[in-house]
Amino acid sequence: MPFENPPLPVSNKKPLDSIEEEPRFLDMVKMNFDNASKHTDMDAGLLEQIVTCNSVLRVSFPIRRDDGKIEVIRGYRAQHSHHCTPTKGGIRYAEAVDLQEVEALASLMTFKCAVVDVPFGGAKGGISIDPKKYSVHELEKITRRYAVELKKHGFLGPAVDVPAPDVGTGAREMAWIKDTYLHLYGMEDPFAEGCVTGKPKGHGGIDGRTEATGLGVAYATRHFLTKEDVCHKHNIVPGVAGKTVIVQGFGNVGYYAAKFFQEFGAKVVGIVEYNGSVYNSSGLDVEALKKHHLENHSLLGFPGVEREVDAASAASLMEEECDILVPAALERAINVTNAGRIKAKIIAEGANGPTTPRAEETLIANGTVVLPDMLMNAGGVSASYFEWLKNLQHVRFGRLNRRWEESTKRGFLEGLQAAGVDVSHVKHEMTDGASEKDIVYSGLEDTMCTGVDETLATAQAKGVSYRVAAFINSLTKIGQNYNVAGLTI
């Protein structure tokens, strides 16, 4: 059955008037799960096991702030599925963090890992703070105590649960967690360094992890656009070159997605941030704009733009006509209040849950392709998997074979030259061996492209949306794991 972007099964519900009436993120995940499960022949009990969150942790602990006052900090961690171990998922620092949110994000991590064949169960964690309101010293104390609480309750360890950065955290916080674990619990564990990923390169991190999520979005979208038959069904001209791109969110994911889309030949015409947006139909200089953003904490005032939009209307730039819209900020950015005005031909979801089910129904009805978050932003966990493998192996990727590759390439060129072939035009870089970044990029591209291919195949075979297809693939793989391994001891 050909894929024709059928509507989601929510159109019989009464109209919604505001984002507050939209389902919460956890409910969105469950709605998508239920929709996909109808297209499988899996046992109802097994489906219940797959969707249920296995373990949750809620902790409270005091810290003494720099001014001497004592404050109680609340932290959370959810391990959604143990069908594969360790579990894997980020840690976010945000005031809105609660148990419901981390459960939802943990469940999405389970499905995300499965859809791109990363052998982890899903997890997620967070601390309910605004990190901007705390000093570096205070954040270090909070992070290290949180790490102790996670380990104490069985929610941290290279074979148990492996966190990573998320909103409000980065390589610095991961280094603190690794150091805490290593010195308190990892003295006799040769794999202790793998207790967390997203670390600085000098502390067991991997070259290419920082940009992996945004790069994965660009890789997957570029690969989708190589599928001429699929593009023609959606009235899209194949190929990423020349495509216009608007990115919502200019943090890590949004910046790198914009950067690599530009490198792939697309034209980034708009960037949307919470406190202002900028647009230029001839294309924006992504690197220069990022420098301006870091220096001024705002996109506004960047020289040479055609149009600026202030904070009150910043999100309206998402409604500008473009080929590709990348929502790369927080949940429910595209909802019932703006979906009908979105003019992008492709939505490539860089954030988790940026499109509500009702909004997706509207987008599909209007002919917009929605490439789902669980596939599109899986680049981060894929690179984390590579980092974890590196930590277990205790060797940098490329260290054992890079020079051998170079000598082999040089030998081949010398053989051609001896045979009378002119090789003077061959660039020196073509004889280089693969660096760690080269290997990570190669593995990431293969992972994303394979995920896209499998999703398109299921969408074609089942006549469902790409989101439902990705969920079907994920559920099928998890179900096969349970069926082979068994359910109880």
BATIMAR-562948 format. One record per residue (C-alpha): z, x, y. Coordinates in steps of 0.001 Angstrom, whole numbers, padded with zeros to 6 digits, always signed. Layout:
REM residues N
ZXY/...
***
This chain:
REM residues 489
+000000+000000+000000/-000988+001566+003335/+001748+002256+005853/+001411-000148+008771/+004762+000292+010554/+006281-002994+009359/+009083-004407+011507/+012677-003797+010528/+014499-006770+008994/+016530-007593+012082/+014000-009586+014096/+015560-012918+013143/+018707-012113+015090/+019328-013500+018552/+018213-011346+021508/+020616-008737+022814/+021125-008263+026525/+023050-004997+026801/+023764-001762+024963/+027373-002899+024475/+026057-005572+022112/+024188-003013+020016/+025752-001891+016716/+028037+001116+016667/+026673+004329+015228/+028391+003897+011854/+027010+000371+011629/+023535+001693+012464/+023714+004153+009572/+024882+001422+007195/+022119-000938+008348/+019491+001714+007657/+021117+002508+004308/+021103-001168+003274/+017471-001548+004292/+016427+001501+002266/+018515+000576-000785/+016455-002597-001213/+013474-000393-002026/+015256+001403-004871/+016240+000252-008353/+019621+001976-008187/+022786+000402-009588/+024823-001434-006954/+027946+000484-007896/+026184+003801-007496/+024875+002741-004094/+028422+001837-003072/+029601+005288-004136/+026814+006976-002174/+027551+005103+001064/+031354+005371+000873/+033102+008204+002703/+035063+010186+000082/+037763+011870+002167/+039021+011686+005746/+041567+013710+007692/+043375+012830+010904/+045729+015406+012390/+047881+015712+015501/+049405+018936+016731/+050979+020208+019961/+049793+023030+022180/+051458+024532+025216/+048964+024570+028074/+048636+027386+030573/+050826+025538+033074/+053641+025250+030514/+053164+021556+029712/+052983+020412+026091/+050022+018282+025035/+049342+016592+021693/+045821+017228+020354/+044125+014864+017907/+041552+016141+015446/+039455+014619+012686/+037345+015641+009707/+035408+013516+007223/+033890+014618+003934/+031408+011904+003135/+030014+013023-000223/+030889+015529-002917/+027735+015020-005009/+026979+018597-003894/+029561+021091-002709/+030537+022522-000362/+030348+019782+002215/+028681+020671+005505/+028738+019386+009051/+029475+020247+012634/+032607+020132+014761/+032331+018452+018151/+034697+018531+021118/+034427+015341+023151/+036857+012745+024461/+035010+009972+022614/+035542+011573+019206/+037331+009289+016753/+037478+008755+013013/+034741+006132+013036/+032342+008507+014762/+032968+011439+012436/+032608+009196+009374/+029231+008020+010641/+028055+011533+011425/+029319+012789+008056/+027335+010118+006221/+024214+011017+008175/+024766+014676+007204/+024769+013702+003514/+021430+011955+003860/+020031+014669+006134/+020843+017450+003677/+019336+015503+000794/+016097+014669+002596/+015327+018379+003138/+016799+019611-000178/+019776+021466+001293/+022421+021445-001500/+025425+020316+000537/+027397+017122+000778/+027818+015702+004257/+030831+016275+006495/+031700+016122+010183/+034677+016883+012362/+035856+016824+015906/+038679+017077+018404/+039234+014406+021030/+039138+016582+024158/+036811+017348+027034/+036400+021136+026648/+035571+021482+030340/+039159+020549+031166/+040663+023449+029207/+040741+027193+029767/+039203+029593+027249/+042706+030590+026190/+043664+026968+025578/+040450+026252+023666/+041095+029237+021416/+044606+028004+020613/+043292+024502+019876/+040477+025800+017690/+042623+028179+015660/+045310+025536+015042/+042623+023033+014043/+041269+025573+011545/+044743+025961+010035/+045088+022182+009704/+041681+021908+008047/+042503+024601+005503/+046001+023222+004853/+044561+019847+003868/+041573+021129+001862/+038910+020678+004540/+037846+024299+005087/+036501+027037+002818/+033177+028609+001771/+033141+026614-001485/+034892+023528-000094/+033835+022513+003440/+031761+024618+005839/+031756+023534+009518/+029193+024459+012179/+028764+023945+015948/+028088+020541+017442/+028495+018916+020861/+030979+020890+022958/+031257+023818+020546/+029218+026923+019823/+029207+030370+018275/+032444+031287+020061/+034449+028526+018414/+032900+029307+015024/+033960+032955+015403/+037539+031839+016110/+037556+029646+013005/+036119+032425+010846/+038632+034944+012158/+041543+032564+011551/+040415+031777+008021/+039636+035409+007214/+043018+036766+008280/+045227+033963+006996/+043496+032953+003778/+040509+035168+003030/+042017+038571+002315/+041073+038379-001377/+038011+036161-001019/+034780+038195-000767/+032933+035091+000441/+035408+034175+003197/+032847+034888+005914/+030900+031858+004676/+033697+029447+005637/+031721+028461+008742/+028155+028838+010041/+026657+029104+013500/+028619+032310+014053/+027548+035115+016422/+025135+037540+014775/+027716+040323+014857/+030194+038152+012958/+028101+037094+009995/+025683+034861+011882/+021964+034758+011284/+019075+035493+013622/+017332+032212+014403/+020268+029819+013912/+020788+029116+017620/+017324+027656+018153/+016899+026159+014681/+017456+022467+015456/+015057+022367+018416/+012529+024535+016592/+012757+022234+013580/+011892+019237+015781/+008823+021084+017058/+007785+022273+013580/+008079+018788+012074/+006208+017089+014919/+003453+019700+014842/+003073+019247+011083/+002967+015455+011434/+000121+015875+013918/-001921+017853+011377/-002209+014704+009221/-005503+013335+010486/-005456+010157+008383/-001941+009275+009500/-002722+010037+013146/-005818+007850+013048/-003767+004930+011673/-001562+005216+014732/-004446+005816+017175/-003164+009316+017913/-005433+012305+018408/-004429+014945+015811/-003047+018306+016905/-000116+019296+019104/-002159+021306+021616/-002439+019521+024955/+000060+016800+024074/+002382+015761+026911/+006096+015951+026128/+009212+014533+027796/+012596+015733+026572/+015822+013825+027177/+018738+016260+027135/+018461+019911+028146/+021213+021398+026042/+020590+023548+023007/+018383+021133+021069/+016413+019827+024038/+015825+023235+025564/+014545+024847+022385/+012442+021821+021463/+010796+022014+024914/+010410+025800+024658/+008664+025700+021281/+006513+022677+022093/+005270+024686+025064/+004651+027735+022861/+002709+025540+020426/+000344+024503+023214/+001867+021207+024310/+002586+020428+027962/+006213+019657+028809/+005912+017301+031777/+009442+015907+032068/+013067+016802+031407/+015819+014192+031602/+019499+015004+032142/+022475+012758+032865/+022703+013944+036487/+019007+014058+037366/+015477+014365+036004/+012327+016246+036993/+008640+015583+036349/+005395+017471+036822/+002151+016152+035352/+000721+019695+035258/+003640+020904+033125/+007019+022480+033796/+007956+026121+033327/+010630+025550+030687/+012171+029025+030893/+012397+028983+034691/+013784+025446+034653/+016481+026418+032158/+017509+029345+034347/+017713+026996+037339/+019733+024508+035278/+022249+027129+034165/+022690+028431+037700/+022954+025060+039451/+024226+022752+036685/+021436+020387+037648/+017671+020064+037263/+017355+018801+040837/+016082+021247+043424/+013765+023055+041008/+010770+024180+043073/+007292+022807+042470/+008086+019513+040741/+006133+016384+041627/+009058+014030+041304/+012830+014136+041081/+014991+011263+039869/+018649+011149+040872/+021549+010561+038518/+021603+006783+038977/+018055+006404+037606/+017646+009667+035682/+017125+007982+032300/+014181+005985+033647/+011971+009075+033274/+012014+008444+029523/+009816+005449+030294/+007064+007621+031792/+003799+007725+029871/+003605+010685+027465/+002475+011591+023978/+005847+012745+022619/+009335+011731+023722/+012213+013806+022337/+015620+012126+022746/+017921+015129+022280/+021235+013996+023752/+023698+011459+022331/+023497+008187+020406/+021756+004975+021501/+019711+006517+024318/+016844+004188+023374/+018187+000656+023061/+017428-002974+023844/+017622-002345+027580/+014772+000186+027729/+012822+000141+024443/+010222-002298+025746/+009351+000076+028601/+008957+003223+026484/+005307+004328+026624/+005458+007413+024385/+003176+007446+021368/+005689+009387+019256/+009487+009434+019344/+010718+012675+017753/+014473+012229+017424/+016343+015438+018185/+019762+013810+018593/+021756+011873+016010/+021234+008134+016268/+019324+008064+019574/+017435+004866+018708/+019133+001591+017830/+017686-000611+015058/+016639-003349+017491/+015026-000786+019772/+013144+000704+016837/+011830-002715+015937/+010483-003081+019476/+008955+000398+019466/+007191-000130+016139/+005893-003517+017282/+004433-001761+020328/+002697+000841+018148/+005072+003748+018761/+005718+006169+015893/+009424+006867+015339/+010146+010112+013482/+013796+009758+012369/+016757+011938+013214/+017828+012611+009621/+014558+014452+009101/+013660+015728+012545/+016940+017442+013449/+017611+018865+009983/+016583+022328+011200/+020147+023170+012185/+021679+022510+008773/+018725+024235+007099/+019361+027430+009054/+023091+027045+008404/+022275+026977+004702/+020385+030275+005127/+023363+031765+006973/+025738+030633+004232/+023494+032269+001610/+023465+035468+003661/+027265+035464+003765/+027488+035013-000005/+024991+037824-000602/+026487+040215+001980/+023055+041460+003042/+020780+040766+005984/+017525+039009+005139/+014713+041555+005186/+016941+044584+004738/+015813+045268+001173/+012099+044672+001571/+011020+045104+005196/+010021+048785+005005/+008346+048240+001639/+006227+045484+003178/+005256+047761+006066/+004246+050623+003776/+002241+048234+001612/+000354+046868+004630/-000306+050353+005991/-001529+051470+002578/-003937+048557+002443/-005326+049393+005895/-005658+053053+004968/-007601+052032+001878/-009960+049932+003983/-010390+052781+006435/-011176+055216+003607/-013841+052769+002442/-015476+052895+005861/-014053+049677+007343/-013145+049850+011030/-009485+048814+011364/-008919+050124+014868/-008702+046571+016229/-005731+045704+013992/-002603+045291+016076/+000438+047365+015215/+002530+044178+014854/+000365+043080+011928/+001740+045909+009819/+005374+045084+010539/+007577+043875+007729/+009369+040554+007976/+012539+040620+010087/+015488+038316+009470/+014208+035971+012178/+010735+035948+010596/+012235+034947+007253/+014469+032277+008791/+011549+030830+010761/+009374+030828+007651/+012028+029100+005562/+012700+026613+008341/+009045+025708+008766/+008600+025262+005022/+011700+023068+004854/+010617+020830+007730/+007010+020525+006590/+008033+019642+003038/+010406+016992+004383/+007636+015495+006517/+005205+015454+003585/+007687+013693+001307/+008581+011154+003986/+004942+010331+004711/+004217+009951+001001/+007078+007482+000501/+006189+005535+003646/+002629+005230+002341/+003687+004234-001174/+006382+001736-000166/+004856+000348+003034/+007995+001096+005043/+008897+002839+008286/+009445+006580+008363/+013190+006133+008765/+013423+003887+005737/+011193+006287+003790/+013460+009212+004619/+016502+007215+003526/+014777+006199+000276/+014008+009831-000512/+017570+010825+000274/+019144+008077-001828/+016821+008861-004725/+017774+012550-004728/+021508+011840-004464/+021259+009215-007214/+019458+011662-009491/+022236+014172-008900/+024897+011678-009942/+022893+010525-012958/+022467+014071-014236/+025941+015409-013425/+027889+012263-014273/+030407+010343-012206/+033895+011147-013547/+035777+013919-015291/
***
